[in-house]
């Protein structure tokens, strides 16, 4: 119910500040309060109306609304040139662009510190513009072993700084390679021992193994073993 925060002894067309039982405050005409036309805020009124509807009926309404939204979305995309040309690949690329935008702009995102927090920007007007640029300039994803990578890790998601890359190519493009001497060493060893992963080489380097030891070791050798 509304709780008037001012006197009702005013013109009936005058609005006074009121507080609802939920804590929401708003300005309401004095006449509507006196006549009982306005009893509470819209949010509380909607909750009371929905509570009056049986649960099974609310479920039916929700399913109908969801189906109608899906139909509307499909109609909007039905004649879209990129949907006709690329199909599901276009929609998937939009989701990828939306995810990248979140990492760069949303401070509440868990990945924000490693992206937007260190200056990585999203250089496209929207996720759709991102998807269209990628498909026009880079084409579809070559295979499931590829994913989108930034060529220069210090720059953001922008035209000219994106490519399709394998996991190995992305691993070689990590910041660790560029900022530390050990990273350069691991990259050099990786070129000579492509059968080993970056993490395996990193552990062996931390354990103090020399380049000769690493090149001579078996793939699954324990870090403490010399051969």
Secondary structure, 3 states (H helix, E strand, C coil): CCEECCCCCCCCCCEEEEECCCCCEEEEEHHHHHCCCCCCCHHHHHHHHHHHCCHHHHHHHHHHHHHHHHHHHHHHHHCCHHHHHHCHHHHHHHHHHHHHHHHHHCCCCCCHHHCHHHCCCECCCCHHHHHHHHHHHCCCCCCCCEEEEECCCCCCECCCCEEEEEHHHHHHCCHHHHHCHHHHHHHHHHHHCCCCCHHHHHHHHHCCCCHHHHHHCCCCCCCCCCC
